[in-house]
Amino acid sequence: MLPTRQGSFRLFRFLSIDVHVHWSWFVIAAYQFLQRQHLYHDPLWSVAEYMALFGIVLMHEFGHALACRQTGGFANQIVLWPFGGVAYVSPPERPGAQLWSIAAGPLVNVVLMPVFVALYWWALQNGVAEARPDLHRFLEALLWINGILLVFNLLPVYPLDGGQILRSLLWFACGRGRSLQIAAIVGLVGGAGLTAYALFAGSIWMALLTLFLLANCWQGLKRSRQLIEIDRLRV
């Protein structure tokens, strides 16, 4: 259920990692521009805001990919699409390697947080809100974008980073198959709650995202049964 390169094109290659962008990313970019351009006096700041989102998501995904390589795993592709980004990582079949490969993504956002806080504090201390309101609003947006991405990704809903971190921690105690089963069940419950909230809030975009998460949880649950059976045969 994860996005593939189908419908995307290679944007560039860095550190032997191909970065692909799905064509629909630009549709969403245009939509976001129209939705948020009224927040700035100069609409080019709205473009800069979306490019900043692009950059933060990309750094997050590179965190996954480079951490995976540190564990001896394989990672050479990142796909950016409307629901975010996906780094295709294949760490060794060890819970520690899996945990580091996944946790490194949110850690990038943790490192960025004090940088954005410092920039916003500087703006407050130097009267930027009055002198250059667009710059002030942009710095505020950076802080919120990074914070929201960090918090949302850490929700224990598979396949979000939080759900995969939960699975990796459980792996130490109950094995790869059972850990995935538990994480998928927790994700189904959490995803159902997010879907209910999306419907209550009337957010079609969030509803689509939660349906995607639920579909991946279901696929993870089915995969866990296969892994449990494989592990049972190995005993």
C-alpha positions as CSV (number, residue, x, y, z in Angstrom):
1,M,0.0,0.0,0.0
2,L,3.0,2.3,0.2
3,P,3.5,4.7,-2.8
4,T,5.7,3.6,-5.6
5,R,7.6,5.4,-8.4
6,Q,4.6,5.0,-10.7
7,G,3.3,8.4,-11.6
8,S,6.4,10.1,-10.3
9,F,9.7,11.4,-11.8
10,R,13.2,11.6,-10.5
11,L,14.0,15.1,-9.2
12,F,17.6,14.6,-8.2
13,R,20.1,12.1,-6.8
14,F,22.0,12.8,-3.6
15,L,24.3,10.5,-1.6
16,S,23.3,7.7,-4.0
17,I,19.6,8.2,-3.1
18,D,17.1,9.0,-5.8
19,V,14.5,11.5,-4.9
20,H,11.2,11.1,-6.8
21,V,8.2,13.4,-6.7
22,H,4.7,12.3,-7.6
23,W,2.9,14.5,-10.1
24,S,0.0,15.0,-7.6
25,W,2.4,16.8,-5.2
26,F,2.2,19.8,-7.6
27,V,-1.6,19.7,-7.6
28,I,-1.6,19.9,-3.9
29,A,1.0,22.6,-3.9
30,A,-1.2,24.7,-6.2
31,Y,-4.2,24.1,-3.9
32,Q,-2.2,25.0,-0.8
33,F,-1.0,28.2,-2.5
34,L,-4.5,29.3,-3.3
35,Q,-5.7,28.4,0.3
36,R,-2.9,30.3,2.1
37,Q,-1.8,33.1,-0.2
38,H,-4.2,35.5,1.6
39,L,-2.1,35.1,4.7
40,Y,0.8,37.0,3.1
41,H,0.9,40.4,1.5
42,D,3.3,39.0,-1.1
43,P,2.0,35.6,-2.4
44,L,5.6,34.5,-3.0
45,W,5.9,33.8,0.7
46,S,3.2,31.2,0.3
47,V,5.4,29.5,-2.3
48,A,8.3,29.7,0.1
49,E,6.2,28.1,2.8
50,Y,5.3,25.1,0.7
51,M,8.9,24.8,-0.4
52,A,9.9,24.8,3.3
53,L,7.4,22.0,3.9
54,F,9.1,20.1,1.0
55,G,12.5,20.6,2.5
56,I,11.5,19.5,6.0
57,V,9.8,16.4,4.8
58,L,12.8,15.6,2.6
59,M,15.3,16.0,5.5
60,H,13.0,13.7,7.6
61,E,13.2,11.0,4.9
62,F,16.9,11.3,4.5
63,G,17.2,10.8,8.2
64,H,15.5,7.4,7.7
65,A,17.6,6.4,4.7
66,L,21.0,7.4,6.2
67,A,20.2,5.7,9.5
68,C,19.3,2.5,7.7
69,R,22.6,2.5,5.9
70,Q,24.4,2.9,9.3
71,T,22.8,-0.4,10.4
72,G,24.1,-2.1,7.2
73,G,20.8,-1.9,5.5
74,F,19.8,-0.8,2.0
75,A,18.2,2.5,1.2
76,N,18.4,4.3,-2.2
77,Q,15.0,5.8,-2.9
78,I,12.7,8.4,-1.5
79,V,9.3,9.2,-2.9
80,L,7.4,12.5,-2.1
81,W,3.7,12.4,-2.6
82,P,0.6,14.2,-1.3
83,F,0.4,12.4,2.0
84,G,4.1,13.1,2.8
85,G,7.2,11.2,2.0
86,V,8.4,7.6,2.1
87,A,12.0,6.5,2.4
88,Y,12.3,2.9,1.1
89,V,14.5,1.4,3.7
90,S,15.5,-2.2,4.2
91,P,17.4,-2.6,7.5
92,P,18.7,-5.9,8.7
93,E,16.1,-8.2,10.3
94,R,17.0,-7.0,13.8
95,P,14.8,-4.9,16.2
96,G,17.6,-2.5,17.0
97,A,18.3,-1.8,13.3
98,Q,14.6,-1.4,12.6
99,L,14.2,1.0,15.6
100,W,17.2,3.2,14.6
101,S,16.1,3.4,10.9
102,I,12.6,4.6,11.9
103,A,13.5,6.8,14.9
104,A,16.1,8.8,12.9
105,G,13.3,10.5,10.9
106,P,11.5,12.1,13.8
107,L,14.9,12.9,15.4
108,V,15.6,15.2,12.4
109,N,12.5,17.2,13.4
110,V,13.6,17.2,17.0
111,V,16.9,18.7,15.9
112,L,15.2,21.3,13.7
113,M,12.8,22.4,16.5
114,P,15.3,24.6,18.5
115,V,16.5,26.1,15.3
116,F,13.0,27.3,14.3
117,V,12.2,28.3,17.9
118,A,15.4,30.4,17.9
119,L,14.5,32.1,14.6
120,Y,10.9,32.8,15.8
121,W,12.3,34.2,19.2
122,W,14.7,36.4,17.2
123,A,11.8,37.7,15.2
124,L,9.8,38.5,18.3
125,Q,12.7,40.3,20.0
126,N,13.6,42.4,16.9
127,G,10.1,43.7,16.0
128,V,9.9,41.7,12.8
129,A,6.1,41.3,13.2
130,E,5.7,45.1,12.7
131,A,8.6,45.7,10.3
132,R,8.3,42.6,8.1
133,P,5.0,40.8,8.8
134,D,5.4,38.3,6.0
135,L,8.7,37.2,7.3
136,H,7.3,36.9,10.8
137,R,4.4,34.8,9.6
138,F,6.7,32.6,7.5
139,L,9.0,31.9,10.6
140,E,5.9,31.1,12.6
141,A,4.7,28.7,9.9
142,L,8.1,26.9,9.9
143,L,7.7,26.3,13.6
144,W,4.2,25.0,13.3
145,I,4.9,22.8,10.2
146,N,7.9,21.1,11.9
147,G,6.0,20.6,15.2
148,I,2.9,19.2,13.5
149,L,4.9,16.8,11.4
150,L,6.8,15.6,14.5
151,V,3.7,15.1,16.6
152,F,1.7,13.5,13.8
153,N,4.5,11.1,12.8
154,L,4.9,9.9,16.4
155,L,1.2,8.8,16.7
156,P,1.2,5.0,17.3
157,V,-0.6,4.3,14.1
158,Y,1.0,1.9,11.7
159,P,2.7,2.7,9.3
160,L,3.5,6.1,10.8
161,D,6.8,6.4,12.5
162,G,5.2,6.1,15.9
163,G,3.5,2.8,14.9
164,Q,6.7,1.4,13.5
165,I,8.7,2.5,16.6
166,L,6.1,0.7,18.7
167,R,6.5,-2.4,16.6
168,S,10.3,-2.2,16.9
169,L,10.2,-1.9,20.7
170,L,7.8,-4.8,21.0
171,W,10.0,-6.9,18.7
172,F,12.6,-7.1,21.5
173,A,10.0,-8.8,23.7
174,C,7.7,-10.8,21.5
175,G,9.4,-11.3,18.1
176,R,8.9,-9.8,14.7
177,G,5.5,-11.4,13.8
178,R,3.7,-10.8,17.1
179,S,5.1,-7.3,17.4
180,L,3.7,-6.4,14.0
181,Q,0.4,-7.9,14.9
182,I,0.1,-5.8,18.1
183,A,1.2,-2.6,16.3
184,A,-1.3,-3.1,13.5
185,I,-4.2,-3.7,16.0
186,V,-3.2,-0.5,17.9
187,G,-3.0,1.3,14.6
188,L,-6.5,0.1,13.6
189,V,-7.9,1.5,16.8
190,G,-6.0,4.7,16.5
191,G,-6.8,5.1,12.8
192,A,-10.5,4.6,13.5
193,G,-10.3,7.3,16.1
194,L,-8.6,9.6,13.6
195,T,-11.2,8.8,11.0
196,A,-14.0,9.7,13.4
197,Y,-12.3,13.0,14.2
198,A,-11.8,13.7,10.5
199,L,-15.5,13.2,9.8
200,F,-16.5,15.3,12.8
201,A,-14.1,18.1,11.7
202,G,-15.4,17.8,8.1
203,S,-11.8,17.3,6.7
204,I,-11.9,15.3,3.5
205,W,-8.1,15.5,3.3
206,M,-7.6,14.0,6.7
207,A,-10.3,11.4,6.1
208,L,-8.4,10.2,3.0
209,L,-5.2,10.1,4.9
210,T,-6.7,8.0,7.7
211,L,-8.3,5.6,5.2
212,F,-4.8,5.1,3.8
213,L,-3.4,4.4,7.3
214,L,-6.2,1.9,8.0
215,A,-5.5,0.1,4.8
216,N,-1.9,-0.2,5.7
217,C,-2.7,-1.4,9.2
218,W,-4.9,-4.1,7.7
219,Q,-2.1,-5.1,5.3
220,G,0.3,-5.2,8.3
221,L,-2.1,-7.4,10.3
222,K,-2.2,-9.9,7.4
223,R,1.5,-9.8,7.0
224,S,2.0,-10.4,10.8
225,R,0.0,-13.7,10.5
226,Q,2.4,-14.9,7.8
227,L,5.5,-13.9,9.9
228,I,4.0,-15.7,13.0
229,E,3.5,-18.8,11.0
230,I,7.1,-18.6,9.5
231,D,8.5,-18.1,13.0
232,R,6.5,-21.0,14.3
233,L,7.9,-23.3,11.6
234,R,11.5,-22.2,12.4
235,V,11.2,-23.3,16.0
